[in-house]
């Protein structure tokens, strides 16, 4: 069996919320020009590449783009 303990890895204490900055950060991660969009483009393009070397490069780049957003 296992237990699920929902807690953050690092404590977060927000003293002054800034919605404009939060919107900017969210668009950088999940927007059309953000990290997740880039990672998904690289990882999906590898399936139509005819050369194995290019497939490997696209996989490496897509995986590297996943690191800041935590693709799992």
DAQUI-V51774 format. One record per backbone hydrogen bond with DSSP energy under -0.5 kcal/mol. CO is the residue of the C=O (numbers start at 1). NH is the residue of the N-H. If there is no record, write none. Layout:
co = <CO CO>
nh = <NH NH>
This chain:
co = <3 4 5 12 13 18 19 20 21 22 23 24 25 26 27 28 29 31 31 34 35 36 37 38 39 40 41 42 44 45 46 51 52 53 54 55 56 57 58 59 60 61 62 63 64 64 66 66 66>
nh = <5 6 7 14 15 22 23 24 25 26 27 28 29 30 31 35 36 34 37 38 39 40 41 42 43 44 45 46 47 48 49 55 56 57 58 59 60 61 62 63 64 65 66 67 67 68 69 70 71>
